[in-house]
């Protein structure tokens, strides 16, 4: 399927962008609620984070279908958007295990074990 690569690329970009928007929203909430100085950070970062949150969720649902993820992988992709910076951790975890179109790290042959058997 030719759509896999653009969707995977979009998912990776959205994972990082969603985490950055979390940081911006947290900073805005600090200035609004703790420092009590301004609400501009929340007014700007809030809608941006909301849009990136929805886009990340849509990309995760698309990859669930395109990559044929098990339900638990898709579940953790979705739940990672709820916790600050967890989308980056999930993206790295999924990439290492081959859920983002690569070869899983566990599936790569170990040359030392093979050569020791010979």
VENCOR-V782932 format. One record per pair of residues at least 24 apart in sequence whose C-alpha atoms are under 8 Angstrom apart, sorted by sequence separation. I is the first residue (numbers start at 1). J is the second residue. D is the distance in whole Angstrom. If there is no record, write none. Layout:
i	j	d
I	J	D
I	J	D
This chain:
i	j	d
21	45	7
25	49	7
57	81	8
56	81	8
21	48	7
22	49	6
21	49	5
53	81	7
69	99	7
18	49	6
21	52	8
67	99	7
67	100	7
18	52	5
67	101	7
17	52	7
18	53	6
14	52	7
18	56	7
14	55	7
15	56	7
14	56	6
11	56	6
11	59	6
10	59	7
11	60	7
7	59	7
7	62	8
8	63	7
7	63	7
4	63	8
23	84	7
4	66	7
22	84	6
4	67	8
18	81	8
22	85	7
19	84	6
20	85	8
19	85	5
18	85	8
19	86	7
19	87	6
18	87	7
19	88	7
16	87	7
15	87	5
16	88	6
15	88	6
15	91	7
12	91	7
8	100	6
8	101	8
5	101	8
4	101	8
